[in-house]
Amino acid sequence: MIKQIHLFIILIFFCCFNTKITAQKVVVSPELNMRNDFAYYIIPGAEDNTHVVRDKAYRLTIQTLTPKNEWTPETAIELKSKKWKIMEIYPSGSNISIFYQTLVDDYLILFHSIYKPNGEWVSDDTVHYKKANQIHSALRIKTSISQDWICFGYLGQNKKHYLTLYQRSSQRTLFDTCLTDMLKYEDNSVEEIELNDHGQITLIGEIEVNKFIKKRVIYRLSFISSEGALVAEKDIEFEDQWPLDIKMKNHPEKNHLFISGLYAEKNSSTPVGFYILDWDYANNSIEKKYSEISEALFKEWTGKERKKSYANNLLTQHLIFTDSNRVLVFYESNKELSRKPYFSSVSDGPLNISRWTDYYYEDILAIQFDEDQEISWEKVLHKKQFSQDDDGLFSSFFIFSTSDFLRIIFNDEIKSESTVSEYILLPNGEFIRKSVLNTTQKNLFLRFRDAIQINSNSLIVPSEVNGKMNLVKITFDN
């Protein structure tokens, strides 16, 4: 009798919780023909407007989706030269902020220009300029969460690495420094870079100890101030457990950097567990913990007894900080398989490049680590996505954050007649799965990896099919 009452209470809780979050509104914009577009940028605007900046390789235009779900006519944006390369575009109050690189009199110049949504020019600022023959590779960009701080990395003609820091709000370049000379070690390769909302930069790269016999792995963490000074360095040694991938993120309130990923046994590439590191860069101290993939998690994930090779397709995807100062890490199972079409009449050979590529994006492992880097809970969120020759653009998942829970949103199947589902994930690890949208007869292919959360209850996600694009706005009932 007591057990029946307990089950009844749980049922009532989920029914009430489900009623609270069931309702959502879906609005599909009129389609835009994007066949001649090289790229496009979705920019949330003021007063519920959404701007789309369209890069046609030879000209730049802007259109606005109004609250009435109507597109304004295309308007040209005039840049400073006829040949340019868009680096990134951001919202800037009610305007838009464009970073682009162009060649002027043998100089490569990086401009920051602000325009109104009607294409009218507001201001220009020169972020960076150098002789074209001094830059060996294209600029790479990293942005802080607030999008106020931006850093650019590039390789000089002298094969040295350089880093430039810029602040949008003050419109000034803080520094342009040579990383190779600053870090002072050879054969360094920066694998990840993190930029916080104070303009402070963290780099991580592997130090090659011995080129011939690899007995251990050493990663070096480097912390650079907003003035361009090297403030702290820390070497992390991995002897018996070797990292397979790296994701890192600054804590929003503490002077700490968290790093997580999968690890394998020495000289192996098969994941056996998860590692997490907490670097207190103010005191230059680090804590490191390893946690094996448990038998219980593996059985919940696969329904089988543990087989190490099953974890080969795992990748670390996201780190999220919870209100309780804990770290929630999302790992995803995905793989790519290349194969020859069964109907191909061309014989195998080095010149035969007719291949199919299959993309599998499957289950998600959500694991929360407590303040001591111990696992407080671990869950499996099942999904099964398969597609061919699309670079997996419509696969994987989007994390929508609210103050009470997370929504893990994804396409059930990669086809036009399918459903969009979500997992509602609570802070204690409990979850439910719901249907969000049925795409049958709507001809929608939703790119959730490119979705944008615009407020606490709405997101915008692009849909692309046959060279045409719609914006889909999903609003959840508070």
ZAVEXZA-416735 format. One record per residue (C-alpha): z, x, y. Coordinates in nm, 4 decimals. Each point is the difference from the previous one (the first is absolute). Example, Ala and Ser with C-alpha at 12.3 -4.5 7.8 and 13.67 -1.06 7.14 Angstrom:
// ZAVEXZA-416735
[guba [0.7800; 1.2300; -0.4500]]
[guba [-0.0660; 0.1370; 0.3440]]
END
This chain:
// ZAVEXZA-416735
[guba [0.0000; 0.0000; 0.0000]]
[guba [0.0902; 0.2823; 0.2409]]
[guba [-0.3274; 0.1774; -0.0825]]
[guba [-0.1983; -0.3189; 0.0726]]
[guba [0.1744; -0.0382; 0.3398]]
[guba [-0.0776; 0.3646; 0.0819]]
[guba [-0.3693; -0.0459; -0.0825]]
[guba [-0.0052; -0.3211; 0.2054]]
[guba [0.1427; 0.1824; 0.3040]]
[guba [-0.2652; 0.2753; -0.0316]]
[guba [-0.2729; -0.2646; -0.0275]]
[guba [0.1267; -0.1802; 0.3122]]
[guba [0.0118; 0.3332; 0.1920]]
[guba [-0.3600; 0.0879; -0.0748]]
[guba [-0.1185; -0.3551; 0.0705]]
[guba [0.1695; 0.0103; 0.3431]]
[guba [-0.1234; 0.3548; 0.0665]]
[guba [-0.3518; -0.0975; -0.1039]]
[guba [0.0053; -0.3037; 0.2302]]
[guba [0.0980; 0.2234; 0.2905]]
[guba [-0.2975; 0.2351; -0.0390]]
[guba [-0.2731; -0.2151; -0.1536]]
[guba [-0.1906; -0.1211; 0.3055]]
[guba [-0.2681; 0.2181; 0.1551]]
[guba [-0.2988; -0.0589; 0.2235]]
[guba [-0.3330; 0.1732; -0.0648]]
[guba [-0.2727; 0.0233; 0.2659]]
[guba [-0.3392; 0.1577; -0.0785]]
[guba [-0.2040; 0.1199; 0.2964]]
[guba [-0.3757; -0.0543; 0.0376]]
[guba [-0.1845; 0.2868; -0.1671]]
[guba [-0.1424; 0.3050; 0.1768]]
[guba [-0.3116; 0.1803; -0.1209]]
[guba [0.1113; 0.3627; -0.0493]]
[guba [-0.3090; 0.1377; -0.1789]]
[guba [-0.0829; 0.2412; 0.2815]]
[guba [0.3588; 0.1053; 0.0662]]
[guba [0.1212; 0.3462; -0.0966]]
[guba [0.3673; -0.1025; 0.0290]]
[guba [0.2235; -0.2566; 0.1680]]
[guba [0.3566; -0.0071; 0.1323]]
[guba [0.2260; -0.3067; 0.0065]]
[guba [0.2308; 0.0011; 0.3029]]
[guba [0.2705; -0.2671; 0.0490]]
[guba [-0.0127; -0.1181; 0.3608]]
[guba [0.2116; -0.1960; 0.2449]]
[guba [0.0384; -0.3788; -0.0066]]
[guba [-0.1040; -0.0315; -0.3655]]
[guba [-0.3406; 0.1641; 0.0539]]
[guba [-0.1418; 0.2454; -0.2525]]
[guba [-0.2548; 0.2607; 0.1043]]
[guba [-0.2598; 0.1647; -0.2228]]
[guba [-0.1503; 0.3255; 0.1272]]
[guba [-0.3312; 0.0648; -0.1755]]
[guba [-0.1318; 0.3535; -0.0460]]
[guba [-0.3774; -0.0183; -0.0506]]
[guba [-0.0360; 0.3817; 0.0017]]
[guba [-0.2217; -0.0175; 0.3098]]
[guba [0.2012; -0.2464; 0.2096]]
[guba [0.3473; -0.1512; 0.0131]]
[guba [0.0678; -0.3707; 0.0550]]
[guba [0.2979; -0.2338; 0.0064]]
[guba [0.0490; -0.3652; -0.0949]]
[guba [0.3096; -0.2167; 0.0218]]
[guba [0.1140; -0.2726; -0.2368]]
[guba [0.1706; -0.2568; 0.2231]]
[guba [0.2918; -0.2299; -0.0934]]
[guba [-0.2635; -0.2734; -0.0397]]
[guba [-0.1470; 0.2037; -0.2893]]
[guba [-0.3190; 0.0767; 0.1928]]
[guba [-0.1694; 0.3363; 0.0553]]
[guba [-0.0873; 0.1112; 0.3505]]
[guba [-0.3453; 0.1613; 0.0474]]
[guba [-0.0335; 0.3712; -0.0735]]
[guba [0.0675; 0.2189; 0.3022]]
[guba [-0.1020; 0.3656; 0.0260]]
[guba [0.2596; 0.2736; 0.0536]]
[guba [-0.1464; 0.2929; 0.1941]]
[guba [0.1350; 0.3365; -0.1124]]
[guba [-0.0523; 0.3300; 0.1811]]
[guba [-0.2926; 0.1198; -0.2051]]
[guba [-0.2702; -0.1327; -0.2293]]
[guba [0.1206; 0.2029; -0.2985]]
[guba [0.3619; -0.0506; -0.0989]]
[guba [0.2326; -0.0464; -0.2942]]
[guba [0.2773; -0.2581; 0.0051]]
[guba [0.3281; 0.1490; -0.1198]]
[guba [0.2276; -0.3051; 0.0273]]
[guba [0.0533; -0.3190; 0.2027]]
[guba [0.3381; -0.1558; 0.0849]]
[guba [0.1340; -0.2966; 0.1967]]
[guba [0.1246; 0.0960; 0.3469]]
[guba [0.1873; -0.2976; 0.1446]]
[guba [-0.2728; -0.2551; 0.0725]]
[guba [-0.2637; 0.2790; -0.0086]]
[guba [-0.1388; 0.2303; -0.2680]]
[guba [0.0423; 0.3762; -0.0311]]
[guba [-0.2934; 0.2023; -0.1407]]
[guba [0.0129; 0.3618; -0.1176]]
[guba [-0.3425; 0.1544; -0.0452]]
[guba [-0.1553; 0.3437; -0.0229]]
[guba [-0.3238; 0.0994; 0.1747]]
[guba [-0.2052; 0.3121; 0.0776]]
[guba [-0.0393; 0.0904; 0.3690]]
[guba [-0.1626; 0.3331; 0.1017]]
[guba [0.0909; 0.1767; -0.3250]]
[guba [0.3578; -0.1303; 0.0159]]
[guba [0.1509; -0.2405; -0.2520]]
[guba [0.2147; -0.2348; 0.2080]]
[guba [0.2488; -0.2559; -0.1290]]
[guba [0.0402; -0.2899; 0.2435]]
[guba [0.2599; -0.2742; 0.0182]]
[guba [-0.1577; -0.2960; 0.1803]]
[guba [0.1482; -0.3414; 0.0758]]
[guba [-0.2164; -0.3122; 0.0282]]
[guba [0.0605; -0.3670; 0.0639]]
[guba [-0.0946; -0.2468; -0.2770]]
[guba [-0.3133; -0.0918; 0.1997]]
[guba [-0.1214; 0.3633; -0.0258]]
[guba [0.0979; 0.0943; 0.3562]]
[guba [0.1109; 0.3629; 0.0399]]
[guba [0.3601; 0.0591; 0.1151]]
[guba [0.0749; 0.3727; -0.0296]]
[guba [-0.0881; 0.3315; -0.1699]]
[guba [0.2085; 0.2957; -0.1075]]
[guba [-0.1100; 0.3299; -0.1551]]
[guba [0.2170; 0.0655; -0.3045]]
[guba [-0.1595; 0.3190; -0.1294]]
[guba [-0.3050; 0.2177; 0.0588]]
[guba [-0.1314; 0.3211; -0.1503]]
[guba [-0.3304; 0.1766; -0.0440]]
[guba [-0.1852; -0.1694; -0.2848]]
[guba [-0.0336; 0.3283; -0.1887]]
[guba [0.3805; 0.0392; -0.0022]]
[guba [0.0571; -0.3097; -0.2154]]
[guba [-0.0999; 0.0364; -0.3634]]
[guba [0.0919; -0.3476; -0.1300]]
[guba [0.0349; -0.3576; 0.1232]]
[guba [0.3272; -0.1141; 0.1557]]
[guba [0.2513; -0.1731; -0.2261]]
[guba [0.2386; -0.2487; 0.1538]]
[guba [0.3578; -0.1150; -0.0618]]
[guba [0.1810; -0.2729; 0.1948]]
[guba [0.3689; -0.0853; 0.0404]]
[guba [0.1224; -0.3469; -0.0998]]
[guba [0.0166; -0.1112; 0.3642]]
[guba [-0.3544; 0.1389; 0.0531]]
[guba [0.1226; 0.1792; 0.3131]]
[guba [-0.0191; 0.3509; -0.1466]]
[guba [-0.3184; 0.1375; -0.1544]]
[guba [-0.0666; 0.3421; -0.1487]]
[guba [-0.3349; 0.1549; -0.0876]]
[guba [-0.0571; 0.2752; -0.2509]]
[guba [-0.3098; 0.2173; -0.0310]]
[guba [-0.1257; 0.3287; -0.1421]]
[guba [-0.1108; 0.2647; 0.2467]]
[guba [-0.2996; 0.2267; -0.0434]]
[guba [0.2493; 0.2752; -0.0846]]
[guba [0.1007; -0.2129; -0.3033]]
[guba [0.3440; -0.0602; 0.1483]]
[guba [0.1605; -0.3449; 0.0196]]
[guba [0.0805; -0.1539; 0.3394]]
[guba [0.2066; -0.2999; 0.1044]]
[guba [-0.0112; -0.2041; 0.3244]]
[guba [0.2602; -0.2563; 0.1088]]
[guba [-0.0721; -0.2781; 0.2504]]
[guba [0.2113; -0.2837; 0.1425]]
[guba [-0.1827; -0.3183; 0.0995]]
[guba [0.2639; -0.1480; 0.2322]]
[guba [0.0137; 0.3114; 0.2216]]
[guba [-0.3686; 0.0863; -0.0600]]
[guba [0.0689; 0.3673; -0.0488]]
[guba [-0.0625; 0.2686; -0.2590]]
[guba [0.3289; 0.1618; -0.1021]]
[guba [-0.1394; 0.3008; -0.1840]]
[guba [-0.2969; 0.1506; -0.1838]]
[guba [0.1365; 0.2649; -0.2347]]
[guba [-0.1131; 0.2164; -0.2896]]
[guba [0.1866; -0.1151; -0.3104]]
[guba [-0.1090; 0.2945; -0.2105]]
[guba [0.1663; 0.2472; 0.2371]]
[guba [0.3084; -0.2207; 0.0405]]
[guba [0.0673; -0.0530; -0.3707]]
[guba [-0.0521; 0.3717; -0.0792]]
[guba [-0.0840; -0.0209; -0.3660]]
[guba [-0.3287; 0.0516; -0.1746]]
[guba [-0.1942; -0.2449; -0.2149]]
[guba [0.1877; -0.2921; 0.1537]]
[guba [-0.1476; -0.3464; -0.0405]]
[guba [0.1484; -0.2985; 0.1821]]
[guba [0.0020; -0.2913; -0.2446]]
[guba [0.1822; -0.2618; 0.2079]]
[guba [0.0909; -0.0412; 0.3658]]
[guba [0.2496; -0.2410; 0.1547]]
[guba [0.0311; -0.0794; 0.3716]]
[guba [0.3055; -0.1899; 0.1255]]
[guba [0.0471; -0.2097; 0.3144]]
[guba [0.1542; 0.2959; 0.1856]]
[guba [-0.3141; 0.2102; -0.0331]]
[guba [0.1548; 0.2226; -0.2683]]
[guba [-0.2230; 0.1170; -0.2833]]
[guba [0.0846; 0.0830; -0.3613]]
[guba [-0.2421; 0.1873; -0.2251]]
[guba [0.0207; 0.0642; -0.3723]]
[guba [-0.2164; 0.2409; -0.1944]]
[guba [0.0094; 0.1964; -0.3214]]
[guba [0.0655; 0.3729; 0.0132]]
[guba [-0.1969; 0.1900; -0.2583]]
[guba [0.2516; 0.2409; -0.1543]]
[guba [-0.2197; 0.1524; -0.2703]]
[guba [-0.3724; -0.0634; -0.0264]]
[guba [-0.0197; 0.0919; -0.3681]]
[guba [0.3211; -0.1098; -0.1745]]
[guba [0.1571; -0.3128; 0.1440]]
[guba [0.3671; -0.0181; -0.0998]]
[guba [0.1247; -0.2336; 0.2709]]
[guba [-0.1162; -0.2136; 0.2912]]
[guba [0.1243; 0.0560; 0.3544]]
[guba [-0.0648; -0.2359; 0.2884]]
[guba [0.0823; 0.0947; 0.3575]]
[guba [0.1162; -0.2591; 0.2525]]
[guba [-0.0607; 0.0854; 0.3669]]
[guba [0.1451; -0.1975; 0.2902]]
[guba [-0.1728; 0.0353; 0.3397]]
[guba [0.1389; -0.1365; 0.3266]]
[guba [-0.1990; -0.2012; 0.2549]]
[guba [-0.0252; 0.3235; 0.2053]]
[guba [-0.1776; 0.1773; -0.2870]]
[guba [0.2921; 0.2195; -0.1130]]
[guba [0.0822; 0.0615; -0.3657]]
[guba [0.3569; -0.1361; -0.0192]]
[guba [0.0773; 0.0079; -0.3740]]
[guba [-0.1500; 0.1068; -0.3314]]
[guba [0.1139; -0.0684; -0.3545]]
[guba [-0.1417; 0.1121; -0.3337]]
[guba [0.0318; -0.2384; -0.2964]]
[guba [-0.0194; 0.1562; -0.3450]]
[guba [-0.1120; -0.1956; -0.3045]]
[guba [0.0596; 0.2004; -0.3173]]
[guba [0.0073; -0.2268; -0.3060]]
[guba [-0.1169; -0.3228; 0.1665]]
[guba [-0.3269; 0.0279; 0.1927]]
[guba [-0.1093; -0.2559; 0.2632]]
[guba [-0.3273; -0.1838; -0.0612]]
[guba [-0.0336; -0.1758; 0.3362]]
[guba [0.1764; -0.0223; 0.3354]]
[guba [0.0831; -0.2801; 0.2440]]
[guba [0.2327; 0.0591; 0.2925]]
[guba [0.1421; -0.2035; 0.2848]]
[guba [0.2458; 0.0507; 0.2852]]
[guba [0.3091; -0.2161; 0.0076]]
[guba [-0.0248; -0.2173; 0.3153]]
[guba [0.3642; 0.0536; 0.1040]]
[guba [0.1209; 0.3260; -0.1550]]
[guba [-0.1295; 0.3578; 0.0301]]
[guba [-0.1082; -0.0115; -0.3614]]
[guba [-0.3308; 0.0267; -0.1819]]
[guba [-0.0379; -0.1617; -0.3422]]
[guba [-0.2535; 0.1197; -0.2561]]
[guba [-0.0808; -0.1670; -0.3294]]
[guba [-0.2525; 0.0228; -0.2780]]
[guba [-0.0532; 0.0390; -0.3716]]
[guba [0.0916; 0.3092; -0.1951]]
[guba [-0.1044; 0.1516; -0.3318]]
[guba [0.1409; 0.2606; -0.2271]]
[guba [-0.0964; 0.3576; 0.0762]]
[guba [-0.3757; 0.0694; -0.0453]]
[guba [-0.0661; -0.3663; -0.0830]]
[guba [-0.1846; -0.2752; 0.1909]]
[guba [0.1621; -0.2973; -0.1759]]
[guba [0.2622; -0.1775; 0.2145]]
[guba [0.3443; -0.0264; -0.1562]]
[guba [0.1961; -0.1267; 0.2987]]
[guba [0.0551; -0.0275; 0.3743]]
[guba [0.1481; 0.2450; 0.2469]]
[guba [0.1447; -0.0611; 0.3452]]
[guba [0.1029; 0.2496; 0.2684]]
[guba [0.2071; -0.0559; 0.3109]]
[guba [-0.0468; 0.2730; 0.2642]]
[guba [0.2521; 0.0021; 0.2833]]
[guba [-0.2100; 0.2125; 0.2344]]
[guba [0.2698; 0.0119; 0.2704]]
[guba [0.2287; 0.1906; -0.2415]]
[guba [-0.2872; 0.1336; -0.2143]]
[guba [0.1605; -0.1253; -0.3214]]
[guba [-0.1775; -0.1757; -0.2845]]
[guba [0.0985; -0.2186; -0.2954]]
[guba [-0.2299; -0.0371; -0.2990]]
[guba [0.0282; -0.2400; -0.2941]]
[guba [-0.2127; -0.0685; -0.3094]]
[guba [-0.0030; -0.3277; -0.1946]]
[guba [-0.1871; -0.0411; -0.3261]]
[guba [-0.2069; -0.3096; -0.0716]]
[guba [0.2568; -0.2003; -0.1943]]
[guba [-0.0625; -0.1633; -0.3357]]
[guba [0.0849; -0.3392; 0.1528]]
[guba [-0.2476; 0.0417; 0.2860]]
[guba [-0.2735; 0.1196; -0.2331]]
[guba [0.0489; -0.2947; -0.2333]]
[guba [0.0000; -0.2486; 0.2897]]
[guba [-0.3157; 0.1650; 0.1299]]
[guba [-0.2017; 0.0319; -0.3229]]
[guba [0.1808; -0.2203; -0.2507]]
[guba [0.0011; 0.3017; -0.2320]]
[guba [0.2154; 0.2926; -0.0938]]
[guba [-0.0349; 0.2960; 0.2291]]
[guba [-0.3196; 0.2078; -0.0139]]
[guba [-0.0204; 0.2700; 0.2615]]
[guba [-0.3772; -0.0149; 0.0355]]
[guba [0.0231; -0.3602; 0.1223]]
[guba [0.1370; 0.1266; 0.3325]]
[guba [-0.2980; 0.2290; 0.0676]]
[guba [-0.1545; -0.2478; 0.2438]]
[guba [0.3032; -0.0432; 0.2274]]
[guba [-0.0217; 0.0929; 0.3685]]
[guba [0.2642; -0.0112; 0.2733]]
[guba [-0.1214; -0.2453; 0.2663]]
[guba [0.2682; -0.0999; 0.2546]]
[guba [0.3516; 0.0859; 0.1225]]
[guba [0.2002; -0.2669; 0.1832]]
[guba [0.3495; 0.0202; 0.1479]]
[guba [0.2207; -0.3047; -0.0509]]
[guba [0.2697; -0.1301; 0.2337]]
[guba [0.2630; 0.1549; -0.2259]]
[guba [-0.1422; 0.3528; 0.0575]]
[guba [-0.1454; 0.0075; -0.3456]]
[guba [-0.3510; 0.1129; -0.0915]]
[guba [-0.2385; -0.2332; -0.1795]]
[guba [-0.2968; 0.1776; -0.1614]]
[guba [-0.3116; -0.1698; -0.1370]]
[guba [-0.2011; 0.1639; -0.2774]]
[guba [-0.3297; -0.1469; -0.1219]]
[guba [-0.1986; 0.0407; -0.3207]]
[guba [-0.3647; 0.0705; 0.0769]]
[guba [-0.2886; 0.1895; -0.1512]]
[guba [-0.3737; 0.0571; 0.0393]]
[guba [-0.2422; 0.0192; -0.2915]]
[guba [-0.3603; 0.1120; 0.0316]]
[guba [-0.2498; -0.1088; -0.2643]]
[guba [-0.3711; -0.0293; -0.0629]]
[guba [-0.1497; -0.3548; 0.0246]]
[guba [-0.0756; -0.1346; -0.3472]]
[guba [-0.3548; -0.1005; 0.1030]]
[guba [-0.0963; 0.3424; 0.1434]]
[guba [-0.3161; 0.1410; -0.1549]]
[guba [0.0447; 0.3406; 0.1622]]
[guba [0.1206; 0.2732; -0.2320]]
[guba [0.3209; 0.1876; 0.0718]]
[guba [-0.0353; 0.3157; 0.2021]]
[guba [0.1171; 0.1832; 0.3124]]
[guba [-0.2502; -0.1888; 0.2207]]
[guba [0.0943; -0.3454; -0.1305]]
[guba [0.2517; -0.1423; 0.2491]]
[guba [-0.0341; -0.3655; -0.0964]]
[guba [0.3637; -0.0848; -0.0715]]
[guba [0.2368; -0.2932; 0.0389]]
[guba [0.3484; 0.0587; 0.1362]]
[guba [0.2711; -0.2415; -0.1127]]
[guba [0.3134; -0.0374; 0.2127]]
[guba [0.3281; -0.1216; -0.1477]]
[guba [0.2944; -0.0820; 0.2292]]
[guba [0.2765; -0.1418; -0.2107]]
[guba [0.3790; -0.0337; -0.0161]]
[guba [0.2370; 0.0973; 0.2817]]
[guba [0.3341; 0.1702; -0.0645]]
[guba [0.2532; -0.0723; 0.2772]]
[guba [0.3010; 0.2324; -0.0111]]
[guba [0.2887; 0.0073; 0.2443]]
[guba [0.2070; 0.3154; 0.0470]]
[guba [0.3481; -0.0197; 0.1495]]
[guba [0.1571; 0.2351; 0.2558]]
[guba [0.0789; 0.2488; -0.2782]]
[guba [-0.3652; -0.0108; -0.1193]]
[guba [0.1014; -0.1803; -0.3189]]
[guba [-0.2091; -0.2949; -0.1208]]
[guba [0.1740; -0.3251; 0.0976]]
[guba [-0.2702; -0.2254; -0.1490]]
[guba [-0.3520; 0.0209; -0.1411]]
[guba [-0.2529; -0.2797; -0.0463]]
[guba [-0.3521; -0.0447; -0.1357]]
[guba [-0.2375; -0.2206; 0.2013]]
[guba [-0.2880; -0.0767; -0.2327]]
[guba [-0.3570; -0.0294; 0.1238]]
[guba [-0.3414; 0.0792; -0.1478]]
[guba [-0.2940; 0.0874; 0.2240]]
[guba [-0.3394; 0.1254; -0.1140]]
[guba [-0.3173; 0.0699; 0.1971]]
[guba [-0.3169; 0.2078; -0.0177]]
[guba [-0.1677; 0.2317; 0.2505]]
[guba [0.1990; -0.1219; 0.3030]]
[guba [0.2386; 0.2969; 0.0495]]
[guba [0.2861; -0.2398; -0.0739]]
[guba [-0.0254; -0.1440; 0.3541]]
[guba [0.1193; -0.3452; -0.1065]]
[guba [0.2718; 0.1183; -0.2381]]
[guba [0.3617; 0.1212; 0.0297]]
[guba [0.2509; -0.1900; 0.2179]]
[guba [0.1416; -0.0562; 0.3491]]
[guba [0.3697; 0.0022; 0.0914]]
[guba [0.0991; -0.2649; 0.2540]]
[guba [0.3488; 0.0589; 0.1432]]
[guba [0.2475; -0.2635; 0.1137]]
[guba [0.3693; 0.0276; 0.0854]]
[guba [0.0992; -0.1699; -0.3276]]
[guba [-0.2517; 0.1141; -0.2622]]
[guba [-0.3346; 0.1691; -0.0669]]
[guba [-0.3260; -0.1706; -0.0904]]
[guba [-0.2188; 0.2047; -0.2365]]
[guba [-0.3444; -0.1595; 0.0479]]
[guba [-0.3108; 0.0692; -0.2098]]
[guba [-0.3202; -0.1448; -0.1476]]
[guba [0.0512; -0.1288; -0.3546]]
[guba [-0.3594; 0.0855; -0.0932]]
[guba [-0.2742; 0.1831; 0.1879]]
[guba [-0.2545; -0.2794; 0.0269]]
[guba [-0.0874; -0.2792; 0.2440]]
[guba [0.1568; -0.2798; -0.2057]]
[guba [0.3548; 0.1165; -0.0483]]
[guba [0.3487; -0.0365; 0.1406]]
[guba [0.2205; 0.2057; 0.2267]]
[guba [0.3556; 0.0406; -0.1266]]
[guba [0.3227; 0.1480; 0.1291]]
[guba [0.3314; 0.1219; -0.1314]]
[guba [0.2983; -0.0969; 0.2135]]
[guba [0.2310; 0.3001; -0.0463]]
[guba [0.3651; -0.0395; 0.1027]]
[guba [0.2321; 0.2874; 0.1017]]
[guba [0.1835; -0.0182; -0.3343]]
[guba [-0.3236; 0.0369; -0.2000]]
[guba [-0.0364; -0.3659; -0.0985]]
[guba [-0.3517; -0.1346; 0.0456]]
[guba [-0.2280; -0.2957; -0.0531]]
[guba [-0.3788; -0.0178; -0.0174]]
[guba [-0.1970; -0.2575; 0.1987]]
[guba [-0.3583; -0.0938; 0.0774]]
[guba [-0.0988; 0.0433; 0.3664]]
[guba [-0.3683; -0.0905; 0.0179]]
[guba [-0.2820; -0.1242; -0.2218]]
[guba [-0.3316; 0.1629; 0.0934]]
[guba [-0.2165; -0.2270; -0.2173]]
[guba [-0.3077; -0.1235; 0.1931]]
[guba [0.1128; 0.1976; 0.3081]]
[guba [-0.2029; 0.3154; -0.0842]]
[guba [0.2824; 0.2330; 0.1019]]
[guba [0.0508; 0.3603; -0.1092]]
[guba [0.3269; 0.1006; 0.1653]]
[guba [0.0797; 0.3637; 0.0806]]
[guba [0.3804; -0.0089; -0.0083]]
[guba [0.0296; 0.3759; 0.0316]]
[guba [-0.1404; -0.0434; 0.3531]]
[guba [0.2170; -0.2988; 0.0908]]
[guba [0.2049; 0.0078; 0.3218]]
[guba [0.3371; -0.1684; 0.0469]]
[guba [-0.0113; -0.1373; 0.3544]]
[guba [0.3489; -0.1550; 0.0190]]
[guba [0.2901; -0.1096; -0.2198]]
[guba [-0.1951; -0.2770; -0.1705]]
[guba [-0.3755; 0.0721; 0.0374]]
[guba [-0.2557; 0.2474; -0.1242]]
[guba [-0.3730; 0.0536; 0.0427]]
[guba [-0.2158; 0.1218; -0.2874]]
[guba [-0.3763; 0.0660; 0.0070]]
[guba [-0.2338; -0.1526; -0.2570]]
[guba [-0.3319; 0.1714; -0.0710]]
[guba [-0.2919; -0.1196; -0.2102]]
[guba [-0.3721; 0.0812; 0.0209]]
[guba [0.0282; 0.1700; 0.3376]]
[guba [0.1875; -0.2882; 0.1630]]
[guba [0.3621; 0.0018; 0.1133]]
[guba [0.2593; -0.2684; 0.0650]]
[guba [0.3521; 0.0436; 0.1278]]
[guba [0.2557; -0.2009; -0.1949]]
[guba [0.3294; -0.0770; 0.1695]]
[guba [0.2876; -0.0984; -0.2272]]
[guba [0.3090; -0.1447; 0.1692]]
[guba [0.3132; -0.0601; -0.2039]]
[guba [0.2461; -0.2713; 0.0945]]
[guba [0.3246; 0.1499; 0.1293]]
END
